[in-house]
């Protein structure tokens, strides 16, 4: 998978501002640490065309399977050529097949070893619920997800988080505080008044990077089905849609049950090697969380991200980066 790297030693404040203004997705961000490329990058390569100072470079990464296939093919070809020169065609074919099989086996073993390397699960903790609300009104599926999240978190005492993204959500946040979440993260901005996938994805990605929840739950609504897969793609992790049963193991693996093959069987899906684990659940599958008599859960406001940018101005970030000495003079 390709990505763009930044040579910070060549960056000046003028170059940083020019390149940041070119990106149509706001993925080139200037902050107090300098110039960086965020995950919002769509590799449109407009920045590479505008870069006249050699600040940016495109790095191509070969997919493991492709590398293995190339290695196996090359080894097979070499073995076949050597064998053909020494023995008859039948022996050459046999030797080539053996060499190809050995090379393929070695490559497959290497890939299997890489896949077996699991994520550090201890650094991911808690269950997050993505809230769906229209102004003051919270969608009932959010309360159902909260109820299930509290139920799963109880045995291990894992924290339960709620993420609210929208505009003028204070009343909805006050409502959610009666349903037992440990902490509510709020992204409230005029730019988030209407659902826009890139902006909402950037806000939730910001939450995931800061809090690192092990599980993220979303309603299987039009919004949830659009947002959750984007989060999964952003963090290169798995997602299970339309779950009808959920169970959290002691090692924080989420067991996700959903009907398959036209409802003839129930598939049990686990994501043991990546985090966070994402799932969507349809409305009226679980019971709503019980409403408490008093409000609970602390509220934390976060800067709304606008296509990858935080709420601060680019000029202010440039000034901070210059004072910190991140740009060359």
C-alpha positions, 0 to 999 in steps of 0.5 A: 500500500502506497503512502506519502512521506515528508522530509521535515528537514526541507520544510519551511513555513512557506512550503508547509502553507502552500502544500497544505492549501493544495490538498482537497481532502485536508490531509496535509496538516500543519500543527505545532509539530510541523508538516504531516500527512494524515490518514485522510490522504486519498493519494490523489497526488496533487501535492506531489505535483505542487511540490517543487522542493523535494519535500514529499515522496511517494513510497510504494509498499508491496503486498506480502502475498504479491512479494511471496508470489514473485519470490516463488515464481523467481525461485521456480524459474531459476530452479527450472533453468538449472535443472533443465541444463543438467537433466532430461526434461522430466527430471527438470520438471520434477526439480522445478516443481520441488524448488517451486514448492519449497520456495512457496512453502517458505514464503507462505511460512513467512507470511503466516508468521507475520499474520500470527504477530498479534496486536498488543491487546493490553494497550486497547481497553474499553467499549465505545458506542457511536451515537446517532442523534439529530439535534436533541434526539438520540436514536433508540439504537444508541441506548440499546448499544449502551445497554449491551456495552455495559453488560459486556464490560461488567465482568472485566470492569472495562470502561464504556465510552460514548462518542457524539458527533454533530451540531448543538448536541448539548441536550442529547449529551445530557440525555446520554449521561443518564444511561451509565457511560463512564465518559462521553466524548463530544465533537460539536461544530457547525461543520458537523450539522449534517452527516458528511462521511469524511468529517465524521470519520476524521472525528471518530478516528481522532477519538480512537487514536487518543482513547484506543478502545478495544471495541466500537459499536454502531447502529446498523442504520444508514449513518452507521453502515456508512461510518463504521466501515470507513473507521475499519478501513482507516485502522485496517481492522475487521468489522462484522455487520448486523450482529445478533449476538455479542460476547466479550472474552476475558482477553478482550476478543469480541465474539460476534454472532450473525446469521449467514447463508440465508439464515441457515447457520449462525456464524461466529466471528472473532478479530484476534489480531487487530484492534479496534474491533468494530460491529454494527447492530440492528435496531431492536436486537438488544434491550435499552440501557436502564435509565439512572436517577442521577446523571453520571459520566464525565463529558470531554469536548474535543476539537472538531476535525474538518477533513483532517484539520483540527479547529485551530487556524493554520496560521496559528499552527505555523507560528507554533511550529516555527517557534518550536524549531520544526522548520528550517530557516 
